[in-house]
Amino acid sequence: MSKASIVREWTRTDGSKCVGGSEDNAKAPPGSLMLYNSLLDEKLPFVPASGPGSKSLSWYTCGPTVYDVLHMGHARNYVTFDIIRRVLEDYFGYNILYVMNVTDVDDKIILRARRNYLLAKYKEGKHTDAEVKAFAEKAVQNSFAKQSAKLAEAEAFVVAAKEEQEAAAADKKGGLQRQLNELEGAIKNEAHKLSQIQTALSALEQAGDSATIYAVASDFVAEELDREQGKSVTDSSIFRAHAAKYEAEFTQDMDSLGVRRPDVLTRVSEYMDEIVDYVKKIVDNGMAYESNGSVYFDTTNIRACGHTYGKLKPWAVGSSALAAEGESNFETSEKRSNTDFALWKASKPGEPFWESPWGQGRPGWHIECSAMASTLIGSRMDIHTGGDDLRFPHHDNELAQAEAFYHNEGCHQWVNYFLHSGHLEIEGLKMSKSLKNFITIREALKSFSARQLRLLFVLQSWNKSMVYGEASRAEMKAREAQLKNFFQNIEVAVRGVDEITSCAKWQAEERDLSQKLQARAHQEHQHLPFQEAESASAAAPAQPLLLRKVATYVTRMLSMFGIVDASWDKPGFAEAAGGAGDAKGAGYLDAFAAFRDEV
């Protein structure tokens, strides 16, 4: 099924129709704001749900699952959408209700909190180095066997997908090839994980004391302890304290990166009543069912009710390997179809739980966002954002849940525009905690400044994959220096010149510079790329008023992207302009500019 056949129109809040698609782009008025919409994988004219002339819009972004530290892959996502938000708010003048969730109830949080607790208790015990090593060896060997099975399973999925693709009709081959590409990428990831376990086994052979053993194998020891003793962890405060710790770190990291805070922050633990009611209504609407105290979404019946399941990645529907992402115990005999997924999970020993009509349990991952976003935004959302890896199953499942919830209101498209940021890659693999190939934000900020990181992201296509490495750091330092030089040259050129009483007649150079400025402003209004600032020549300084206008414009654009904090009427980086007010600072700037020009 092509994506073009899935989504073509939606209804605004005033009841009028808004049609999307490439053939409609030509009808958009010149200068219209265009957004790349993942629902069609095309650039479409942006029309708010509240009407073509409205400047109000709703935006929900998937926030963190707070189970561990944030890495640069997360930074790429949050800084990218902070830049787009600033463009919409500060340049286009939209009034945005910006909602972000914090997932503080989730399988990953439960596992990590439990394992950390059990590992800490184990370390407190009186174990000899030999006992610790023996237990660690058993733990790593068990992980090796488990991961070997996962790799074999991933390889079997690829073999089956190749056979299906080869036998498929011509109109099905494209989608199946995309599914096959993703499954082959999964093999690469699983093989990388197995290689890491093999490395740990080799290192463990050389380890003698407990400290070295834990440095090599603590994650494996924690996993083995959880397998043996996880059911004994019943104190719910362990899970809440774990989530609160990493939520606080998330906020600190976002502040360090200069990311604007959301207007509304939603925590899953604070919306449990709303989530239960949301699940209940989907059951009542006939698109979910209870089974042994759990509730599953009925992916077959939602199609029978006239909805489309899998709008963002239709080729992934039916692949249990892709659908299982982010959900433990995905394969279960409790489900009617292998594509069905959990809305509510029955309580198990060693897990936090809440009361519900189906017994004690907790929400599934996907239902949390649908319920919280619907509570605050309603049945029609302008923009929904997240990382590209959330397209399926998470965002496709969100859409299905919301359409099932609002089925009787005639909702067939809950979100008008989906924006997905590209992956951050390192050594050919997506940066990921599960692959253990990540660099934390705090580690990165020891090498990069927050401004350099923002420059790194703003210079990339926001929805495409990008590579992170040492070359990036060197390039961004050079880019930042280029901008500083630009502002310093202008500061030197206009210092001491009375902008009003000095000769104000424009020569050819001034007219040419003014035309370039107007052309650049028009170009950036059309496309809003980040453009390199041109050098300000000290050999033939232009009129100070014009130079200041150029610097003010560049500052305005940099400020809009969050690269500088200076106000638009005070051009330049704050530190670049800071020390130049006194004679000593001015002398340093003049000498530096002269030296640079000579070189």
C-alpha positions in Angstrom: 0.0 0.0 0.0 1.4 3.4 -0.9 1.4 6.2 1.6 -0.2 8.5 -0.9 -3.3 6.3 -0.8 -3.5 6.4 3.0 -3.6 10.1 3.8 -5.0 12.8 1.5 -7.3 15.0 3.5 -8.2 16.0 7.0 -10.9 18.1 8.6 -10.1 21.4 10.4 -11.9 22.4 13.6 -14.2 24.7 11.5 -15.4 21.7 9.5 -13.6 22.6 6.3 -11.4 20.1 4.4 -7.7 20.4 4.1 -6.1 18.3 1.4 -2.5 17.2 1.4 -0.3 15.8 -1.3 2.3 16.8 -3.9 -0.3 18.0 -6.4 -1.5 20.5 -3.9 1.8 22.1 -3.3 1.6 24.2 -6.5 -1.6 25.7 -5.2 0.1 27.0 -2.1 0.4 30.8 -2.1 4.0 32.1 -2.7 5.9 32.3 0.6 3.7 29.7 2.3 5.2 27.8 5.2 6.0 24.2 4.1 6.6 21.3 6.4 8.0 17.9 5.6 5.2 15.6 6.8 6.1 12.0 7.6 2.5 11.0 6.9 3.2 11.4 3.2 6.9 11.8 3.2 6.5 15.1 1.3 6.7 18.8 1.9 3.2 20.1 2.4 1.8 23.6 2.9 1.3 24.2 6.7 -2.3 24.9 7.5 -3.3 25.1 11.2 -6.2 23.0 12.3 -7.9 26.2 13.5 -7.9 27.7 10.0 -5.6 29.1 7.2 -5.1 32.5 8.8 -4.7 31.2 12.4 -1.5 31.7 14.3 -2.4 29.2 17.0 -1.3 25.6 16.9 -0.9 22.5 19.1 2.3 20.5 19.3 3.0 17.3 21.2 6.5 15.9 21.3 7.6 12.6 22.7 9.8 13.2 25.7 12.2 10.9 27.4 11.7 7.5 29.0 13.7 8.3 32.1 15.6 5.1 32.8 19.2 6.2 32.1 21.4 9.1 31.1 20.8 11.0 27.9 23.1 10.7 25.0 23.9 12.7 21.9 21.2 10.9 19.9 18.7 12.4 22.3 20.4 15.8 22.0 20.0 15.7 18.2 16.3 15.1 18.6 15.5 17.7 21.2 17.8 20.5 19.9 16.5 19.9 16.4 12.8 20.4 17.4 13.8 23.3 19.6 15.3 25.0 16.5 12.1 24.3 14.5 10.0 25.5 17.4 12.0 28.8 17.6 11.6 29.3 13.9 7.8 28.9 14.1 7.5 31.1 17.2 10.1 33.7 16.6 10.2 34.1 12.9 6.7 33.1 11.7 5.0 34.3 14.9 2.9 31.2 15.8 1.5 30.9 19.3 2.3 27.3 20.1 0.9 25.1 22.9 4.0 22.9 23.3 3.3 19.7 25.2 6.0 17.1 26.1 5.6 13.9 28.1 7.9 12.2 30.5 7.5 8.4 30.5 8.1 7.5 34.1 6.3 4.1 34.0 7.8 1.7 31.4 9.3 -1.7 31.0 12.8 -0.2 30.7 12.5 1.8 33.9 11.2 -1.2 35.8 14.1 -3.4 34.6 16.8 -0.8 35.2 15.6 0.2 38.6 15.2 -3.4 39.7 18.6 -4.4 38.4 20.4 -1.4 39.9 18.8 -2.1 43.3 19.7 -5.8 43.2 23.3 -5.1 42.0 23.8 -2.7 44.9 22.5 -5.2 47.4 24.8 -7.9 45.9 27.8 -5.6 46.2 27.0 -5.1 49.8 27.2 -8.9 50.4 30.3 -10.6 51.6 31.4 -12.3 48.4 35.0 -13.4 47.6 36.6 -12.3 44.3 36.3 -15.9 43.1 32.6 -16.0 43.9 32.0 -12.8 42.1 33.9 -14.0 39.1 32.1 -17.3 38.9 28.7 -15.5 39.1 29.8 -13.0 36.5 31.0 -15.7 34.1 27.6 -17.4 34.4 25.8 -14.2 33.8 27.8 -13.3 30.7 27.5 -16.8 29.3 23.8 -16.7 29.7 23.6 -13.3 28.0 25.8 -14.8 25.2 23.4 -17.7 24.7 20.4 -15.4 24.7 21.9 -12.9 22.3 23.0 -15.7 20.0 19.4 -16.8 19.8 18.2 -13.3 19.1 20.7 -13.0 16.2 19.6 -16.3 14.8 16.0 -15.2 15.0 16.8 -11.9 13.3 18.6 -13.8 10.5 15.5 -16.1 10.1 13.2 -13.0 9.8 15.4 -11.7 7.0 15.3 -15.1 5.1 11.5 -15.1 5.4 11.3 -11.5 4.3 13.5 -12.2 1.2 11.3 -15.1 0.2 8.1 -13.0 0.6 9.6 -10.1 -1.3 10.7 -12.3 -4.2 7.3 -13.9 -4.5 5.3 -10.7 -4.1 3.4 -8.9 -6.8 5.2 -5.9 -8.4 3.1 -3.3 -6.5 4.1 -4.9 -3.2 7.8 -5.2 -3.8 8.7 -1.7 -2.8 7.2 -1.8 0.7 8.6 -5.3 1.3 12.0 -4.1 0.3 11.9 -1.3 2.9 10.8 -3.9 5.5 13.7 -6.1 4.4 16.1 -3.2 4.7 15.0 -2.6 8.3 15.3 -6.2 9.2 18.8 -6.4 7.7 19.7 -3.3 9.8 18.4 -5.2 12.9 20.9 -8.0 12.1 23.7 -5.5 12.1 22.6 -4.3 15.5 22.2 -7.7 17.0 25.6 -8.8 15.7 27.1 -5.7 17.3 25.6 -6.6 20.7 26.9 -10.2 20.4 30.4 -8.9 19.6 30.3 -6.7 22.8 29.4 -9.8 24.9 32.3 -11.7 23.4 34.6 -8.8 24.3 33.3 -8.9 27.8 33.9 -12.7 28.1 37.5 -12.2 26.9 38.1 -9.3 29.4 36.5 -11.3 32.2 39.1 -14.1 31.8 41.8 -11.6 32.7 39.9 -10.0 35.6 41.0 -10.9 39.1 39.6 -8.6 41.7 35.9 -7.7 42.2 36.3 -4.1 41.1 37.7 -5.1 37.7 35.0 -7.8 37.4 32.3 -5.3 38.0 33.8 -2.8 35.6 33.6 -5.5 32.8 30.4 -7.3 33.7 28.2 -5.3 36.0 25.3 -5.0 33.5 25.4 -8.8 32.9 25.5 -9.5 36.7 22.6 -7.1 37.2 20.6 -8.9 34.5 21.3 -12.3 36.0 20.3 -11.1 39.5 17.1 -9.8 38.1 16.3 -13.1 36.4 16.8 -14.9 39.7 15.4 -12.4 42.2 13.5 -9.7 40.3 10.1 -10.9 41.5 11.2 -10.1 45.1 11.4 -6.4 44.5 8.1 -5.0 45.7 8.9 -1.5 47.0 7.3 0.9 44.5 9.4 3.8 45.7 12.4 2.1 44.1 10.9 2.6 40.6 9.7 6.1 41.3 13.0 7.3 42.8 14.9 5.9 39.7 12.6 7.7 37.3 12.8 11.0 39.3 16.6 10.9 39.3 16.9 10.7 35.5 14.1 13.1 34.9 16.0 15.7 36.9 19.1 14.9 34.8 17.1 15.3 31.6 15.9 18.8 32.7 19.5 19.8 33.6 20.8 18.5 30.2 18.1 20.4 28.3 18.9 23.6 30.1 22.6 23.1 29.4 21.8 22.8 25.7 19.6 25.9 25.7 16.4 24.0 24.9 13.2 25.9 25.7 11.1 24.3 28.3 7.6 22.9 27.2 4.4 24.8 28.1 3.0 21.6 29.6 4.9 18.6 31.0 2.9 15.3 31.4 4.1 12.4 33.5 2.5 9.0 33.0 2.3 8.5 36.8 0.1 11.6 37.1 -2.3 10.7 34.4 -3.2 7.1 35.4 -7.0 7.8 35.8 -7.1 9.4 32.4 -5.2 6.5 30.8 -7.6 3.9 32.4 -10.6 5.8 31.1 -9.0 6.1 27.7 -8.5 2.3 27.5 -12.0 1.7 28.7 -13.5 3.8 25.9 -11.5 2.0 23.3 -12.8 -1.3 24.7 -16.3 0.1 24.7 -15.9 1.1 21.0 -15.1 -2.5 20.1 -11.4 -2.0 19.2 -9.7 -3.5 22.2 -10.4 -6.6 24.3 -9.5 -8.0 27.8 -7.5 -11.2 28.2 -6.3 -12.6 31.5 -6.3 -9.1 33.2 -4.5 -7.4 30.3 -6.1 -5.4 27.5 -5.0 -5.6 23.9 -5.6 -3.3 20.9 -7.5 -5.1 18.1 -5.6 -4.3 14.9 -8.0 -6.4 12.9 -11.2 -4.7 14.1 -9.9 -1.2 13.7 -9.6 -1.9 9.9 -13.1 -3.4 9.9 -14.3 -0.1 11.5 -13.0 1.9 8.5 -9.6 3.0 9.8 -6.1 2.5 8.4 -3.5 0.9 10.6 0.1 1.7 9.9 0.0 5.1 8.2 3.6 6.0 8.9 5.2 2.7 8.0 2.6 0.5 6.2 5.4 -1.9 5.1 6.2 -2.7 8.7 2.7 -3.9 9.6 2.7 -7.6 10.0 6.3 -7.9 10.9 6.4 -9.0 14.6 10.2 -8.3 14.6 9.5 -4.6 13.9 6.3 -4.4 15.9 7.9 -5.8 19.1 10.2 -2.7 19.4 9.8 -1.2 22.9 7.4 -3.8 24.2 8.5 -6.7 26.4 6.6 -10.0 26.1 5.2 -9.0 22.7 4.8 -12.6 21.7 2.0 -14.0 23.9 -0.8 -16.5 23.5 -3.2 -14.0 25.1 -3.5 -12.0 21.8 -6.0 -12.7 19.0 -3.5 -11.5 16.3 0.3 -11.3 16.4 0.0 -7.6 15.4 -2.2 -6.7 18.4 -0.4 -4.8 21.2 -0.9 -4.1 24.9 -2.9 -1.2 26.2 -2.9 -2.4 29.8 -0.6 -5.0 31.3 -1.7 -7.3 34.1 0.4 -6.9 37.2 3.4 -9.3 37.7 5.6 -9.8 40.8 8.4 -7.2 40.9 6.5 -4.5 39.1 4.6 -1.4 40.2 0.8 -1.5 39.6 -2.3 0.6 39.7 -6.0 -0.4 40.0 -8.2 -0.7 36.9 -11.5 -2.4 35.9 -9.4 -5.3 34.7 -7.4 -5.7 37.9 -4.1 -4.4 39.1 -1.6 -3.5 36.3 0.0 -0.7 34.4 -0.4 0.9 31.0 1.4 -0.2 27.8 3.9 2.2 26.4 1.9 3.4 23.4 -1.4 4.3 25.2 0.3 6.7 27.5 1.0 9.4 24.8 -2.4 9.0 23.1 -4.2 9.5 26.4 -2.2 12.4 27.8 -2.1 14.3 24.5 -5.8 13.8 24.0 -6.5 15.1 27.5 -4.7 18.4 26.7 -5.1 18.9 23.0 -8.2 16.9 22.0 -9.2 15.1 18.8 -7.2 17.3 16.4 -3.5 17.9 16.7 -1.4 20.1 14.5 2.1 18.8 15.0 3.5 15.6 16.6 7.3 15.1 16.8 9.8 12.5 17.8 12.8 10.5 16.6 12.6 8.5 13.4 12.8 5.3 15.3 9.4 6.1 16.8 7.5 6.0 13.5 6.6 2.4 14.0 5.3 0.9 16.2 5.0 3.8 18.6 3.5 6.6 16.6 1.5 4.3 14.3 0.0 2.8 17.4 -0.7 6.2 18.9 -2.6 7.2 15.8 -4.6 3.9 15.9 -5.5 4.3 19.6 -6.6 7.9 19.2 -8.8 7.1 16.1 -10.3 4.2 18.1 -11.0 6.5 21.0 -12.6 9.2 18.9 -14.2 6.8 16.5 -17.8 7.9 17.3 -16.7 11.5 16.6 -15.7 10.5 13.1 -11.9 11.0 13.6 -9.8 9.4 10.9 -6.7 11.6 11.4 -5.7 12.6 14.9 -2.4 14.3 13.8 -2.1 16.6 10.8 1.7 16.8 10.6 4.2 14.3 11.8 7.9 15.4 12.0 10.6 12.9 12.7 14.2 13.8 13.3 17.0 11.7 11.7 19.3 9.3 13.6 22.7 10.3 14.9 25.2 7.6 13.7 28.6 6.7 15.1 30.8 4.2 13.3 28.0 3.2 10.9 25.5 2.4 13.7 22.6 4.4 15.2 23.8 5.8 18.5 21.8 3.8 21.1 21.9 2.7 24.7 21.0 -0.9 23.7 24.1 -0.9 21.4 26.3 0.7 24.1 27.9 3.0 21.5 26.6 6.2 23.0 28.3 9.4 24.2 26.4 11.2 26.9 25.4 14.8 26.6 27.5 15.7 29.6 30.6 13.9 28.1 30.0 15.8 24.8 29.8 19.1 26.5 33.4 18.6 27.7 34.5 18.7 24.1 31.8 20.9 22.5 30.2 24.1 23.7 26.4 24.1 23.6 26.7 26.7 20.8 28.9 24.4 18.7 26.5 21.5 19.2 23.6 23.7 18.0 25.6 24.8 15.0 26.3 21.1 14.3 22.6 20.3 14.2 21.4 23.4 12.4 23.8 22.8 9.5 22.3 19.3 8.9 19.1 18.3 7.2 17.0 17.9 10.3 15.1 14.7 9.1 18.1 12.9 7.7 20.7 10.7 9.5 24.0 12.4 10.4 27.4 11.2 11.5 28.9 12.2 14.9 32.7 12.2 15.5 35.9 14.1 16.1 35.7 15.6 12.6 32.4 17.2 13.6 34.0 18.9 16.6 36.9 20.4 14.6 34.5 21.6 11.9 32.1 23.3 14.4 35.0 25.1 16.1 36.0 26.5 12.8 32.5 27.5 12.0 32.1 29.3 15.3 35.5 31.0 14.8 34.3 32.2 11.4 31.2 33.8 12.9 33.2 35.4 15.7 35.6 36.8 13.1 32.7 38.2 11.2 31.4 40.1 14.2 34.8 41.2 15.3 35.6 42.7 11.9 32.4 44.7 11.9 33.1 45.8 15.5 36.6 47.1 14.5 35.2 48.7 11.3 32.5 50.8 13.0 34.3 51.6 16.3 35.0 55.2 16.8 33.0 56.2 13.7 30.0 58.5 14.3 27.3 56.8 12.3 25.3 60.0 11.8 27.9 62.8 11.2 30.3 60.7 9.1 30.1 60.6 5.3 26.8 58.8 4.5 26.9 58.6 0.7 26.7 55.0 -0.6 29.3 53.9 -3.1 29.0 50.9 -5.4 30.3 48.6 -2.6 27.5 49.7 -0.3 24.8 49.3 -2.9 26.2 45.8 -3.8 26.3 44.8 -0.1 22.7 46.0 0.5 21.5 44.0 -2.5 23.2 40.9 -1.2 21.6 41.4 2.2 18.1 41.7 0.7 18.7 38.7 -1.6 19.9 36.6 1.4 16.9 37.6 3.5 14.6 36.6 0.7 16.4 33.3 0.2 16.3 32.4 3.9 12.6 33.3 4.1 12.0 30.8 1.3 14.1 28.0 2.6 15.5 29.0 6.0 18.8 27.2 5.7 21.7 28.3 7.9 23.9 30.3 5.6 27.6 31.1 6.2 28.3 34.7 7.1 30.4 36.5 4.5 33.6 38.1 5.6 33.5 41.8 6.4 36.6 43.3 4.7 38.7 45.6 6.8 40.5 47.0 3.7 37.5 49.0 2.4 35.0 49.4 5.3 31.4 50.1 4.2 29.1 52.7 5.8 28.8 51.9 9.5 25.0 52.1 9.5 24.9 49.4 6.7 27.5 47.2 8.4 25.5 47.4 11.6 22.4 46.4 9.7 24.2 43.4 8.2 25.4 42.3 11.7 22.0 42.8 13.2 20.4 40.6 10.5 22.9 37.8 11.1 22.4 38.1 14.8 18.7 37.9 14.4 19.0 34.7 12.4 21.4 33.2 14.9 19.3 34.2 17.8 16.2 32.6 16.2 18.1 29.3 15.9 19.2 29.7 19.6 22.9 30.0 18.6 23.3 33.4 20.3 21.5 34.9 23.3 22.1 38.5 22.3 19.2 40.8 21.6 18.8 41.8 17.9 19.7 45.5 18.5 23.1 44.4 20.0 24.7 42.5 17.2 27.2 39.7 17.7 28.0 37.0 20.2 27.7 38.3 23.8 31.3 37.6 24.5 32.5 39.0 21.2 31.0 42.3 21.9 31.5 42.2 25.7 35.1 43.4 26.3 35.2 45.8 23.4 33.7 48.7 25.3 36.8 49.8 27.0 40.0 51.0 25.4 42.0 47.9 26.4 39.4 45.5 25.0 39.2 47.6 21.8 43.0 47.5 21.4 43.0 43.8 21.6 40.3 43.5 19.0 42.1 45.9 16.7 45.4 44.1 17.0 43.7 40.7 16.5 41.8 41.8 13.4 45.0 43.3 11.9 47.0 40.2 12.6 44.3 38.0 11.0 44.1 40.2 7.9 47.9 39.9 7.5 47.8 36.2 7.8 
